[in-house]
């Protein structure tokens, strides 16, 4: 069984590596600020600050990962079609990576911003996988 889900496992690995990169980017950028206080973000910061954007990117991933991981694990436990699981895990992984890169690169207060579309693609992949669980 695990051989069938190998693509999904590698996609999950990419999601976890992306989270580690976000954690490091947020920690290093914030910690390198003069007068940085552990656990506290300057409330005057906004999208023009990389410290703000890296922190929000990491927080956004932390907000989205519990549902995604629960969905993937449930899909694996009930034996959801391995091809669909792999495709949807990779769709989520790539969309979260694109979301991160766009959030780091583009300082905008506009909504929706380009990163919003990748957030929605990741959400859609998660919802489709959640639905596919019941097609087993």
C-alpha positions in Angstrom: 0.0 0.0 0.0 2.7 2.6 0.9 4.3 2.2 -2.6 1.0 3.4 -4.2 1.0 6.5 -2.1 4.7 7.4 -2.7 3.8 10.5 -4.7 1.5 11.8 -1.9 4.3 11.2 0.6 6.8 13.2 -1.4 4.1 16.0 -1.7 3.7 15.9 2.0 7.4 16.2 2.4 7.4 19.3 0.2 4.7 20.8 2.4 6.7 20.2 5.6 9.9 21.5 4.1 8.0 24.6 2.9 6.8 25.1 6.5 10.3 24.8 7.9 11.6 27.4 5.4 8.7 29.8 6.4 9.5 29.3 10.1 13.2 30.1 9.5 12.4 33.1 7.3 10.0 34.5 9.9 12.3 33.9 12.8 15.4 35.2 11.2 13.8 38.3 9.7 12.1 39.2 12.9 15.0 38.4 15.2 17.4 40.5 13.2 15.3 43.6 13.8 16.7 46.1 16.3 15.0 45.8 19.7 13.2 42.6 18.6 11.1 41.1 21.4 10.6 37.3 21.3 7.0 36.4 20.4 5.9 39.9 19.6 5.4 41.5 16.2 5.5 45.3 15.9 1.8 46.3 15.3 2.9 49.2 13.1 4.2 46.8 10.5 2.3 46.1 7.3 2.8 44.5 3.9 5.6 46.8 3.0 7.7 45.0 5.7 9.3 41.6 4.9 9.1 40.9 8.7 5.3 41.2 8.5 5.0 39.3 5.3 7.2 36.4 6.4 5.3 36.2 9.7 1.9 36.2 8.0 3.0 33.6 5.5 4.1 31.3 8.3 0.9 31.9 10.3 -1.3 31.4 7.3 0.4 28.0 6.7 -0.1 27.1 10.4 -3.8 28.0 10.0 -4.2 25.8 6.9 -2.1 22.7 7.7 -4.2 21.0 10.4 -7.2 20.6 8.1 -4.9 19.5 5.2 -3.0 17.0 7.3 -6.2 15.6 8.8 -7.7 15.2 5.3 -4.6 13.5 3.9 -4.3 11.1 6.8 -8.0 10.2 6.7 -7.7 9.7 2.9 -4.7 7.3 3.5 -6.5 5.4 6.3 -9.6 4.8 4.3 -7.8 3.9 1.1 -8.8 6.8 -1.2 -7.5 6.3 -4.7 -3.7 6.8 -4.6 -3.6 8.8 -7.9 -6.2 11.3 -6.6 -4.5 11.6 -3.3 -1.1 12.2 -5.0 -2.4 14.7 -7.5 -4.3 16.7 -4.8 -1.5 16.6 -2.3 0.9 18.0 -5.0 -1.7 20.6 -6.0 -1.8 21.8 -2.4 2.0 21.6 -2.0 2.7 23.6 -5.2 0.0 26.2 -4.4 1.3 26.7 -0.9 4.8 27.1 -2.3 3.6 29.7 -4.9 1.6 31.4 -2.2 4.8 31.7 0.0 7.0 33.0 -2.9 4.4 35.6 -3.9 3.8 36.7 -0.4 7.6 37.2 0.0 8.0 39.0 -3.3 4.9 41.3 -3.5 4.1 43.9 -0.9 0.5 44.7 -1.6 -2.6 45.6 0.5 -4.8 44.8 -2.5 -7.3 42.1 -2.1 -7.4 39.7 -3.9 -3.7 39.8 -4.5 -1.9 37.2 -6.7 -1.1 35.1 -3.7 -4.9 34.9 -3.0 -5.4 32.8 -6.1 -2.8 30.2 -4.9 -4.4 30.2 -1.5 -7.7 29.3 -3.2 -6.1 26.6 -5.3 -4.7 25.0 -2.2 -8.1 25.2 -0.4 -9.9 23.8 -3.5 -7.4 20.8 -3.6 -8.1 20.2 0.1 -11.9 20.3 -0.3 -11.8 18.0 -3.4 -9.7 15.5 -1.4 -12.1 15.8 1.5 -14.9 14.9 -0.9 -12.9 12.1 -2.5 -12.7 10.4 0.8 -16.4 9.5 0.7 -16.2 8.2 -2.9 -14.2 5.2 -1.7 
